[in-house]
Each structure stands twice: as structure tokens, then as C-alpha cells.
Amino acid sequence: MSFLPRVLVAVAFSIGASHAADQLYPIRPVRMIVSNATGSSPEITGRIVANKLTVQTGQQFVVDARPGASGIIGVELVKAAAPDGYTVLVGSTTVFAGLPALKPNLSYDIERDFLPLTRIASVANVMVIQASLGVTNVAAFIKYAQANPGKLNCGHSGNGTPAHLAAALFNVMAKVDIQHVPYKGAAQALSDLIAGHIQCQFTSPVVAMPHAKGGRVRVLATTGLGPDPLAPDLPTVAETVPGYESTQWFGIALPVRTPKPIVSKLHAEIMRALRSPEVSELLSKQGATVQPESPAAFAQYIREERNRIAGLAKGAGIRID
């Protein structure tokens, strides 16, 4: 056989082997990088989905929490990974829409660097305060904050996160002056709230409610427009501050240039997982509503959310340098 035919055969074989590997995906463990801390809502949500994907595919989907820099550290790890379907991003509103809307010169571009697959779920936060403040409702807390301008501190899990935006929006709409204190994760902020180092926090009901039941903190209201699945008797912040609403959502994306067969296979498996009764039930216990959708629908939703947050930030004077 001459040199050229041998080369053509080798190339054809290589292409065929690569295509077969794509069709058989996954053939080894998949790393799901969560851009939030261990114990956070995105990490818990990612773990629920990962466990189901492991059962469905017979390959391990391993959750790897990489918090820091408001989620940028985790995002950059996935951006730099090989586009082979074995490194997946599980991110929140922050990395998909918040930072792109608020932070100039961001080190990544969701549309340029990633292939959005789907939202996983959406969830409202709750407003939590230090139990020793002696206030029992949102109106009383606003009155207390107005009497102590600049003296109260509200912890959140990083600049540009839904918790930060929730606190900033509350400042503007309730006409109070509460300082913002960023933490590496919601759990760390809650620990300082319990210890009395900060006075309030907007966080997941999953994180807050066990401590509220133990009397270590007081949960005042949900940030959604309707009852929270985990605490249906909680009032909404909007009942005291008309028009107030702040929710967060979590989604999955792959590095750009990931082969289409892998994208399609992983998306199909995630849809299968999210539509299973057991995953829906487990997420509901986290106060979350399942949000399965197509890659095109998720990409459009990200653009809409980025524009919404940019408009909110302009009205509230929020900017991340």
C-alpha cells in the first residue's frame, strides 16, 4: 500500500474511533464542577442530579465544589478543560447572568466559551436575621435598620450572587442602609450570623430553616412572590415591600467545542434525570422547582436574565469592579 492510501486509512480509522467514542459516552467518570461552596444550594442540587446520572449511565458523575471569586474560579476551571464532555459546569444565576451583567472585563463569556445545556431548578431565598435583635417581622426589621443606618451588616456568598442582589435590592426598596459582607459561601455567612458577627442574610431555606427551628436565627420572610415549598406559612418580603422579588436558579453547561453527539447524549440523560419522580421529589425537599429545557431555551433565558439584572443594577446603583 502506498503512503497516501495508508494515511487516508489511518485518518478514516481515527475519525471512526472518535465518533464511536462519542456515541458510547460516558466511558469514564464525569467531573461536575460546582462554582459554589459545599453545602450550598447549587452543590446540593448538583449532587442530587449527579447521583441520578450515575445510576442511569453506569459511570460516576463526581461533584467537585470549587467556590471563590463569586464563582469565577469554578467557571475558569471548566473553561480551560478539554471539550470532551468529562468536565461539566454546574452554576447559579451568578455565573451565568449576574457577573456578566455587573462585572466589566470578566475573564469568561458564557456565549463564547460555553454551551448551555439546561436549567436544573429555581428556588427562592429567605430573609434571615440575628435572633437576638428582638424583631419578628420585616416591617419591624426595616424600622430597626432605619434607626441604625450603616450599623447593620448583611452577609452573602460573594459579590454578584443572588443573595448579594437580594440584599442590595432590599436596601433600595426598603430605604435602609445595611452594609454588605461577602463570604466564600452561604454556610460561612450563616455561621457568623449565628455567632452575632453579622445581623442578616438572604439564603436558601434549606440552609436556614433547621437553625431557625433551633432558635439560633430568625427567618422573617421568603423572597419569592408566593409561598415557599419548605415554609408555606412564611410571609413574603413583598407583603411589606411591594414589588420586591428575588429568586435564583441553577444550570448546567459544557465547554464550547464539545462534540455534538456528546452534547446531545448528556442533555438527554439530564432531561431523563430531571423528569424522574425521585429527582423531582428530592429537589422539592430543597425548596426547588425543576426546570428542564432545551439548550436553545436555556441560552435565551440566560440572555433575558442578564438583561434583567443589568436593568436592576442600574436602578439600584449596583456595580462590581
C-alpha positions as CSV (number, residue, x, y, z in Angstrom):
1,M,0.0,0.0,0.0
2,S,1.4,3.4,-1.0
3,F,2.0,6.2,1.6
4,L,-1.1,8.3,0.7
5,P,-3.6,5.4,1.0
6,R,-2.1,4.4,4.3
7,V,-2.6,7.9,5.6
8,L,-6.2,8.1,4.4
9,V,-7.0,4.8,6.0
10,A,-5.4,6.0,9.3
11,V,-7.3,9.2,9.2
12,A,-10.6,7.4,8.5
13,F,-9.9,4.9,11.3
14,S,-9.2,7.8,13.7
15,I,-12.3,9.6,12.8
16,G,-14.4,6.5,13.1
17,A,-12.9,5.6,16.5
18,S,-13.6,9.2,17.7
19,H,-17.2,9.0,16.5
20,A,-17.7,5.7,18.2
21,A,-16.3,7.0,21.5
22,D,-18.7,10.0,21.3
23,Q,-21.6,7.6,20.8
24,L,-20.6,5.5,23.8
25,Y,-20.2,8.5,26.1
26,P,-19.6,8.3,29.0
27,I,-17.0,5.7,29.2
28,R,-15.2,7.1,32.3
29,P,-16.1,9.3,35.3
30,V,-17.5,12.7,34.6
31,R,-16.4,15.7,36.8
32,M,-19.2,18.1,37.7
33,I,-17.6,21.3,38.9
34,V,-19.9,23.4,41.1
35,S,-18.9,27.0,41.3
36,N,-20.3,27.3,44.9
37,A,-19.3,26.0,48.3
38,T,-20.0,22.6,49.7
39,G,-23.4,22.6,51.4
40,S,-24.8,25.4,49.2
41,S,-28.0,25.0,47.2
42,P,-26.2,24.6,43.9
43,E,-23.9,22.0,45.4
44,I,-26.8,20.0,46.9
45,T,-28.7,20.3,43.7
46,G,-25.7,19.2,41.6
47,R,-25.2,16.2,43.9
48,I,-28.8,15.1,43.5
49,V,-28.6,15.2,39.7
50,A,-25.1,13.6,39.7
51,N,-26.3,10.6,41.8
52,K,-29.2,10.0,39.3
53,L,-26.9,10.3,36.3
54,T,-24.5,7.8,37.9
55,V,-27.4,5.3,38.2
56,Q,-28.6,6.0,34.6
57,T,-25.3,5.7,32.8
58,G,-23.3,3.3,35.0
59,Q,-20.4,5.8,35.2
60,Q,-19.6,8.0,38.2
61,F,-20.7,11.7,38.0
62,V,-18.4,13.2,40.7
63,V,-19.3,16.6,42.2
64,D,-16.3,18.9,42.8
65,A,-17.2,22.1,44.7
66,R,-14.8,24.9,43.6
67,P,-16.0,28.2,45.2
68,G,-14.2,31.5,45.2
69,A,-14.3,34.9,43.4
70,S,-18.1,34.8,43.3
71,G,-17.9,31.5,41.3
72,I,-15.3,32.6,38.7
73,I,-12.7,30.0,39.9
74,G,-15.0,27.1,39.1
75,V,-16.1,28.6,35.8
76,E,-12.5,29.1,34.7
77,L,-11.6,25.5,35.5
78,V,-14.4,24.3,33.2
79,K,-13.5,26.9,30.5
80,A,-9.9,25.5,30.5
81,A,-10.9,21.9,30.5
82,A,-10.8,19.6,27.4
83,P,-14.1,19.9,25.5
84,D,-14.8,16.2,25.7
85,G,-17.9,16.0,28.0
86,Y,-15.9,14.9,31.0
87,T,-15.8,18.3,32.8
88,V,-19.2,19.9,33.3
89,L,-20.1,23.2,34.9
90,V,-22.9,23.4,37.5
91,G,-23.5,27.1,38.1
92,S,-26.0,29.5,39.6
93,T,-27.6,32.8,38.4
94,T,-24.4,34.5,39.4
95,V,-22.0,33.0,36.9
96,F,-24.5,32.6,34.1
97,A,-26.1,36.1,34.3
98,G,-25.2,38.1,37.4
99,L,-21.5,38.6,36.8
100,P,-21.8,39.0,33.0
101,A,-24.3,41.8,33.7
102,L,-22.4,43.5,36.5
103,K,-18.6,42.9,36.1
104,P,-16.6,44.7,33.4
105,N,-13.7,42.8,31.9
106,L,-14.9,39.4,33.0
107,S,-12.5,36.6,32.3
108,Y,-15.1,34.4,30.5
109,D,-18.0,34.9,28.2
110,I,-20.9,32.5,28.6
111,E,-21.9,32.7,24.9
112,R,-18.4,32.4,23.6
113,D,-16.8,29.9,26.0
114,F,-19.7,27.6,26.9
115,L,-22.6,25.5,25.6
116,P,-25.5,25.9,28.0
117,L,-27.5,22.7,28.4
118,T,-30.4,23.3,30.7
119,R,-31.6,24.9,33.9
120,I,-31.8,22.4,36.7
121,A,-34.1,24.2,39.1
122,S,-35.1,27.5,40.5
123,V,-35.6,28.5,44.2
124,A,-36.4,31.5,46.3
125,N,-34.3,32.6,49.3
126,V,-35.4,33.5,52.7
127,M,-34.6,36.6,54.8
128,V,-32.8,35.6,58.0
129,I,-31.8,37.8,60.9
130,Q,-29.9,37.5,64.2
131,A,-32.3,36.1,66.8
132,S,-31.1,38.5,69.5
133,L,-32.3,41.6,67.6
134,G,-35.7,41.1,69.1
135,V,-37.7,41.8,65.9
136,T,-40.2,39.3,64.5
137,N,-41.3,40.6,61.1
138,V,-40.0,42.5,58.0
139,A,-41.6,45.8,59.0
140,A,-40.0,45.8,62.4
141,F,-36.6,45.0,60.9
142,I,-36.9,47.9,58.5
143,K,-37.7,50.2,61.3
144,Y,-34.7,48.9,63.3
145,A,-32.4,49.3,60.3
146,Q,-33.6,52.8,59.6
147,A,-32.9,53.7,63.3
148,N,-29.4,52.3,62.9
149,P,-28.2,53.4,59.4
150,G,-24.8,51.9,58.4
151,K,-24.6,49.8,61.6
152,L,-26.1,46.5,60.4
153,N,-24.2,44.0,58.2
154,C,-25.7,41.6,55.8
155,G,-23.6,38.5,54.8
156,H,-23.8,36.9,51.4
157,S,-21.9,34.3,49.3
158,G,-20.0,36.7,47.1
159,N,-20.4,39.8,45.0
160,G,-22.9,39.5,42.2
161,T,-24.6,36.4,43.8
162,P,-28.4,36.2,44.1
163,A,-28.0,36.7,47.9
164,H,-26.0,39.9,47.3
165,L,-28.6,41.2,44.7
166,A,-31.4,40.3,47.1
167,A,-29.8,42.3,49.9
168,A,-28.9,45.3,47.6
169,L,-32.5,45.3,46.2
170,F,-33.8,45.3,49.8
171,N,-31.6,48.2,50.7
172,V,-33.0,50.3,47.8
173,M,-36.7,49.3,48.0
174,A,-36.9,49.4,51.8
175,K,-34.9,52.6,52.0
176,V,-32.4,51.2,54.5
177,D,-28.6,51.4,54.8
178,I,-27.3,47.9,55.5
179,Q,-23.6,47.1,54.7
180,H,-22.8,44.0,52.6
181,V,-20.2,41.5,53.7
182,P,-19.1,38.9,51.2
183,Y,-18.2,35.3,52.2
184,K,-16.9,32.3,50.4
185,G,-20.2,30.5,50.8
186,A,-23.7,30.8,52.4
187,A,-22.7,28.3,55.2
188,Q,-19.9,30.5,56.4
189,A,-22.1,33.6,56.4
190,L,-24.7,31.8,58.4
191,S,-22.1,30.7,61.0
192,D,-21.2,34.3,61.5
193,L,-24.9,35.3,61.7
194,I,-25.4,32.7,64.5
195,A,-22.3,33.9,66.3
196,G,-23.6,37.5,66.2
197,H,-20.9,39.0,63.9
198,I,-23.5,40.0,61.2
199,Q,-27.2,40.8,61.6
200,C,-28.9,39.5,58.4
201,Q,-28.6,37.2,55.4
202,F,-30.6,36.2,52.4
203,T,-30.1,32.5,51.8
204,S,-31.6,29.1,50.9
205,P,-34.4,27.9,53.2
206,V,-32.6,24.5,53.3
207,V,-29.7,26.2,54.9
208,A,-31.6,28.5,57.3
209,M,-34.7,26.6,58.4
210,P,-33.0,24.0,60.6
211,H,-31.2,26.7,62.6
212,A,-34.5,28.8,62.8
213,K,-36.3,25.8,64.3
214,G,-33.5,25.6,66.9
215,G,-33.8,29.2,67.7
216,R,-30.3,30.2,66.6
217,V,-31.6,32.6,63.9
218,R,-35.0,34.0,62.9
219,V,-36.4,33.6,59.4
220,L,-38.7,36.6,58.6
221,A,-39.9,36.0,55.0
222,T,-39.4,34.4,51.6
223,T,-38.0,36.4,48.7
224,G,-40.4,34.8,46.2
225,L,-43.8,36.2,45.2
226,G,-45.6,33.1,46.6
227,P,-45.4,30.7,49.5
228,D,-42.1,28.8,49.9
229,P,-42.5,25.0,49.5
230,L,-40.4,24.4,52.6
231,A,-42.1,27.0,54.7
232,P,-45.6,27.7,53.3
233,D,-46.6,29.8,56.3
234,L,-43.8,32.4,55.8
235,P,-44.9,35.8,54.6
236,T,-43.2,37.3,51.5
237,V,-41.0,40.3,51.7
238,A,-43.3,41.8,49.0
239,E,-46.1,41.9,51.6
240,T,-44.2,44.6,53.4
241,V,-42.1,46.0,50.5
242,P,-44.4,46.0,47.4
243,G,-42.8,44.7,44.2
244,Y,-39.9,43.0,45.9
245,E,-38.9,39.7,44.4
246,S,-35.5,37.8,44.2
247,T,-35.1,34.2,43.2
248,Q,-32.1,32.2,42.0
249,W,-31.7,29.3,39.5
250,F,-29.1,26.7,38.7
251,G,-28.0,25.3,35.4
252,I,-25.5,23.1,33.5
253,A,-23.1,23.9,30.7
254,L,-20.2,22.4,28.8
255,P,-17.0,23.9,27.3
256,V,-17.5,25.2,23.8
257,R,-16.4,22.9,21.0
258,T,-17.7,19.8,22.9
259,P,-18.8,17.3,20.1
260,K,-22.5,17.5,19.2
261,P,-23.1,13.7,19.9
262,I,-21.8,14.2,23.5
263,V,-23.8,17.3,24.0
264,S,-27.0,15.5,22.8
265,K,-26.3,12.4,24.9
266,L,-25.6,14.3,28.1
267,H,-28.6,16.6,27.6
268,A,-30.9,13.6,27.1
269,E,-29.6,11.9,30.2
270,I,-30.1,15.1,32.2
271,M,-33.6,15.5,30.9
272,R,-34.3,11.9,31.9
273,A,-32.9,12.6,35.4
274,L,-34.8,15.8,36.0
275,R,-38.1,14.3,34.8
276,S,-37.8,11.3,37.1
277,P,-40.1,11.3,40.2
278,E,-37.3,10.7,42.6
279,V,-35.2,13.7,41.5
280,S,-38.2,16.0,41.4
281,E,-39.1,14.9,44.9
282,L,-35.6,15.4,46.2
283,L,-35.3,18.9,44.7
284,S,-38.8,19.8,46.0
285,K,-37.4,19.0,49.5
286,Q,-34.7,21.6,48.9
287,G,-37.5,24.2,48.1
288,A,-36.6,23.9,44.4
289,T,-38.8,23.7,41.3
290,V,-37.4,21.5,38.5
291,Q,-36.8,23.4,35.2
292,P,-35.8,21.1,32.4
293,E,-35.4,22.8,29.0
294,S,-33.6,22.7,25.6
295,P,-30.2,24.2,25.2
296,A,-31.7,26.9,23.0
297,A,-34.3,27.8,25.6
298,F,-31.7,27.9,28.3
299,A,-29.4,30.2,26.2
300,Q,-32.3,32.5,25.6
301,Y,-33.2,32.5,29.3
302,I,-29.6,33.4,30.2
303,R,-29.7,36.4,27.9
304,E,-33.0,37.6,29.4
305,E,-31.8,37.2,32.9
306,R,-28.6,39.1,32.1
307,N,-30.6,42.0,30.7
308,R,-33.0,41.9,33.7
309,I,-30.1,42.0,36.2
310,A,-28.3,44.8,34.3
311,G,-31.5,46.9,34.5
312,L,-31.9,46.2,38.2
313,A,-28.3,47.0,38.9
314,K,-28.6,50.3,37.0
315,G,-31.6,51.3,39.0
316,A,-30.1,50.2,42.3
317,G,-26.6,51.6,41.7
318,I,-25.0,48.1,41.9
319,R,-21.6,47.6,40.3
320,I,-18.8,45.1,40.7
321,D,-15.3,46.4,39.9
